[in-house]
């Protein structure tokens, strides 16, 4: 008789928590979009486990908040804040990947170059193009805000009106999944010891939250 996995109940509870959130806030989405959102929500729960291990880690807390705010931006149609949070998610993730603190002074271009070196060092199959492309896109949108040419009354109305679901949510969710896949695989590689400790005797939950392919990445780079 096989050994009973004590984490099965915990996995079930996590699944239930995610499903209740979907039913409450995003029941209107198509199945494919719901599945993409579930992928994103799993990453938030994954970060919650890491925070439980290192509660004082500012970057982990900031990254978790950024992803949650991003989901809110999509529901409320806040396109500019959506890209602002995309940029912050990438910056916080790369700082975590490069073992930088929130107070380390280093340019974003240098962090990106260092990340390229990490990918080469580990010979990892990471889509750096999606990270770079989404970062450039978010910077252009944030800095080139189209509201700059609006008069004050129009700008005010644009800021306070209820816009509803963000335009192109299906495309955005699909791109976000690709972005987070690349970022979190790098986090799994570079923060392997932290993850191993955070999910001690909880590898079933880890595999559920990151997916089988990323769990294989974790096992591949696990330090004995």
C-alpha positions in Angstrom: 0.0 0.0 0.0 1.5 3.4 -1.1 2.2 6.2 1.4 -0.7 8.6 1.6 0.1 12.1 0.4 -0.8 14.4 3.2 -0.7 17.4 0.9 -3.6 16.3 -1.3 -6.1 18.1 1.0 -4.0 21.2 0.9 -3.9 21.1 -3.0 -7.7 20.7 -3.0 -8.1 23.7 -0.7 -5.8 25.8 -3.0 -7.8 24.7 -6.1 -11.0 25.7 -4.3 -9.7 29.1 -3.3 -8.7 29.8 -6.9 -12.0 28.6 -8.4 -14.0 30.7 -5.9 -12.1 33.8 -7.0 -12.8 33.0 -10.7 -16.5 32.4 -10.0 -16.8 35.6 -8.0 -14.8 38.0 -10.1 -14.4 36.5 -13.6 -17.3 34.2 -14.3 -17.9 36.0 -17.6 -14.6 34.8 -19.2 -14.4 32.1 -21.9 -12.9 28.8 -20.8 -9.5 29.4 -22.4 -9.3 32.8 -20.7 -10.3 31.3 -17.3 -7.6 28.7 -17.7 -5.0 31.4 -18.4 -6.2 33.3 -15.4 -6.0 30.2 -13.2 -2.3 29.9 -14.4 -1.7 33.5 -13.2 -3.5 33.0 -9.9 -1.4 29.9 -9.2 1.7 32.0 -9.4 0.3 34.4 -6.7 -0.3 31.4 -4.4 3.2 30.1 -5.2 4.6 33.5 -4.1 2.5 33.3 -0.9 4.4 30.1 0.0 7.7 31.8 -0.6 6.6 34.8 1.5 5.7 32.5 4.3 9.3 31.3 4.2 10.8 34.8 3.9 8.1 37.2 5.1 10.5 40.2 5.2 11.5 39.9 1.5 10.2 43.1 0.0 10.6 42.0 -3.6 8.4 38.9 -3.0 5.7 41.0 -1.4 5.9 43.7 -4.1 5.8 41.1 -6.9 2.7 39.4 -5.4 0.9 42.8 -5.1 1.9 43.8 -8.7 0.3 40.6 -10.1 -2.8 41.0 -8.1 -3.2 44.7 -9.0 -2.6 43.7 -12.7 -5.6 41.4 -12.5 -7.7 44.3 -11.1 -6.4 46.5 -13.9 -7.8 44.1 -16.5 -11.2 43.9 -14.9 -11.5 47.7 -14.5 -10.1 48.5 -17.9 -7.1 50.5 -16.6 -4.8 50.1 -19.5 -2.1 52.5 -18.4 -1.9 51.0 -14.9 -1.9 47.5 -16.5 1.3 48.3 -18.4 2.7 50.1 -15.3 2.3 46.9 -13.3 3.7 44.7 -16.2 6.8 46.8 -16.1 7.0 46.5 -12.3 6.5 42.7 -12.4 9.4 42.4 -14.8 11.7 44.6 -12.8 10.9 42.9 -9.5 11.2 39.5 -11.0 14.6 40.3 -12.5 15.8 41.7 -9.2 14.8 38.5 -7.5 16.4 36.4 -10.3 19.7 38.4 -9.9 19.6 38.3 -6.1 19.4 42.0 -5.8 17.7 43.8 -2.9 15.1 46.6 -3.4 17.8 49.1 -2.5 20.5 48.0 -4.8 21.3 50.7 -7.4 21.6 49.2 -10.9 20.1 50.2 -14.2 17.4 48.0 -15.7 19.5 47.5 -18.9 22.3 46.1 -16.8 19.9 43.8 -14.9 18.6 42.5 -18.3 22.1 41.9 -19.5 22.9 40.0 -16.3 19.8 37.9 -16.8 21.0 37.0 -20.3 24.2 35.8 -18.7 22.3 33.7 -16.1 20.3 32.0 -18.9 23.6 31.2 -20.7 25.2 30.1 -17.4 22.5 27.6 -16.7 21.9 26.7 -20.4 18.3 27.3 -19.7 15.5 27.2 -22.3 14.0 30.6 -21.4 12.2 32.9 -23.8 14.1 36.1 -23.1 12.5 37.7 -26.1 9.0 37.8 -24.5 10.5 39.4 -21.4 12.4 42.1 -23.3 9.5 42.7 -25.7 6.9 43.1 -23.0 9.2 45.4 -21.0 9.9 47.7 -24.0 6.1 47.8 -24.8 5.2 48.6 -21.2 7.8 51.4 -21.0 6.6 52.9 -24.2 3.0 52.9 -23.1 3.7 54.3 -19.6 6.1 57.1 -20.9 4.2 57.8 -24.0 0.8 58.2 -22.4 -1.8 59.2 -24.9 -3.6 61.4 -22.2 -0.8 63.9 -22.6 -2.6 65.7 -25.4 -6.1 65.7 -23.8 -7.6 68.8 -22.2 -8.2 68.7 -18.5 -11.9 67.9 -18.6 -11.5 65.0 -21.0 -8.5 63.7 -19.1 -10.6 63.9 -15.8 -13.5 62.0 -17.4 -11.1 59.4 -18.8 -9.6 58.8 -15.3 -12.8 58.4 -13.3 -15.2 56.7 -15.7 -16.0 53.0 -15.3 -14.4 51.4 -18.4 -15.3 47.8 -17.8 -13.1 44.9 -19.0 -9.8 45.9 -20.6 -9.6 45.8 -24.4 -8.2 42.6 -25.8 -8.2 40.7 -22.5 -7.8 37.3 -24.2 -4.6 38.5 -26.0 -3.3 40.1 -22.8 -4.0 37.0 -20.7 -2.2 34.8 -23.3 0.8 37.1 -23.4 0.9 37.3 -19.6 1.0 33.5 -19.3 4.0 33.4 -21.7 5.7 36.2 -19.7 5.2 34.7 -16.3 6.3 31.3 -17.6 9.6 32.7 -18.6 10.1 34.8 -15.5 9.0 32.1 -13.0 11.2 29.4 -14.6 14.1 31.7 -14.0 13.0 32.3 -10.5 12.7 28.5 -10.0 16.3 28.1 -11.3 17.9 30.9 -9.3 15.9 30.6 -6.1 15.9 26.8 -6.0 16.9 26.5 -2.4 14.3 29.0 -1.2 11.6 27.2 -3.1 12.8 23.8 -1.8 12.5 25.1 1.8 9.2 26.8 1.2 7.7 23.6 -0.2 9.3 21.2 2.2 7.2 18.0 2.1 4.8 19.9 -0.2 6.2 19.0 -3.7 2.7 17.9 -4.8 1.5 21.5 -4.2 4.6 22.9 -5.9 4.0 20.9 -9.0 0.3 21.9 -9.1 1.2 25.6 -8.8 4.1 25.8 -11.3 3.0 23.0 -13.7 4.7 19.8 -14.6 7.2 21.4 -17.1 8.4 23.9 -14.5 8.5 21.3 -11.8 10.9 19.3 -14.0 12.9 22.6 -14.2 12.9 22.7 -10.4 14.1 19.1 -10.1 16.7 19.6 -12.8 18.4 22.5 -11.0 17.8 21.2 -7.5 21.0 21.3 -5.4 21.7 18.2 -3.5 
